[in-house]
Amino acid sequence: MTADAVALEARKAAESDDDSAPVQPQAPSSVASLTQRRLAHLPPDLRPLPSPAAYDQLLHHRPAAPKESLP
């Protein structure tokens, strides 16, 4: 809610003539996770796990270039 909506609701509650009926707090309801709900409806993922074998060629150690010494 915006601050304006809260102020409007507070003003309406203050101007209400029905002060005899106390407001009963509502029992907290359980909130379902939207992510869990979406994942429950997905088909199983049958793809193979990724393998880093194709990237091993990138990890070969290259000899370091000789450093030039400053005079």
C-alpha positions in Angstrom: 0.0 0.0 0.0 1.1 3.5 -0.6 1.2 6.1 2.2 -1.9 7.8 0.7 -3.9 4.6 0.9 -2.8 4.0 4.5 -3.8 7.6 5.4 -7.2 7.2 3.7 -7.9 3.9 5.5 -6.8 5.4 8.9 -9.1 8.4 8.3 -12.0 6.1 7.4 -11.4 4.0 10.5 -11.2 7.1 12.7 -14.5 8.5 11.3 -16.3 5.2 11.7 -19.2 5.4 14.2 -19.1 1.6 14.8 -16.6 1.5 17.7 -18.6 -1.1 19.6 -17.4 -4.0 17.4 -13.7 -4.8 18.1 -11.6 -5.8 15.2 -10.6 -9.4 15.3 -7.1 -10.1 14.0 -7.1 -12.6 11.3 -5.2 -15.9 11.7 -2.1 -15.9 9.7 -2.5 -17.9 6.5 0.1 -20.1 5.0 1.8 -18.6 2.0 2.8 -20.9 -0.8 6.1 -20.3 -2.5 5.6 -19.3 -6.1 8.9 -20.9 -7.1 7.9 -24.2 -5.5 4.6 -24.1 -7.2 6.1 -23.5 -10.6 8.8 -26.2 -10.1 6.1 -28.7 -9.1 4.4 -28.3 -12.6 7.6 -28.7 -14.6 8.4 -32.0 -16.4 11.5 -33.8 -15.2 14.8 -32.6 -16.7 16.3 -35.6 -18.5 19.3 -33.8 -20.0 22.8 -35.1 -19.0 24.8 -33.2 -16.5 27.4 -30.8 -18.0 31.0 -32.0 -18.3 34.0 -29.8 -18.0 36.1 -32.1 -20.2 35.7 -29.9 -23.2 37.3 -27.0 -21.3 40.4 -28.9 -20.1 42.3 -27.8 -23.3 42.0 -24.2 -22.1 43.8 -25.0 -18.8 47.2 -26.0 -20.2 49.9 -24.1 -18.6 51.7 -21.7 -20.9 55.2 -20.7 -20.1 55.5 -17.2 -18.7 57.1 -14.5 -20.9 60.5 -13.5 -19.5 60.3 -10.2 -17.6 62.5 -7.4 -18.7 64.6 -5.9 -16.0 64.6 -2.1 -15.6 68.0 -0.3 -15.6 
